[in-house]
Amino acid sequence: MIKVAVPLLHVSNSALAKDFYCSQLGFHHEFSHCAGEAGSDPCYMGVTRDGVWLNLSSFSGDGVAGGAANLFVDDVDALHAEFISKGVPIDTGPVDQTWGSREMYVKDADRNCLRFIQS
């Protein structure tokens, strides 16, 4: 029985990724396992927001930059306002899609796309 899936996104700089995901997108840093000294790369970390997990890794072989994660949300417009207030660059949206959802896309420094989707 499958209970949950956790997207893994490849990042090139874990310190910059941690700052972006936590300081700007509102995720909480849960853990880091770093091979380098003092938390330097390569590093594998987990972040959460509202009970949703994302894993970020700068280890070679852990995904490729430019991945995507779909995050289903209650209110895309409220999240958009929060992100704008924190200076987060918005790649797309919020926009009403022809397939019936309202979506906003945000990309990190490695061009990983977080798709915030309201049904």
Disulfide bonds with the S-S distance in Angstrom:
Cys34-Cys43 2.11
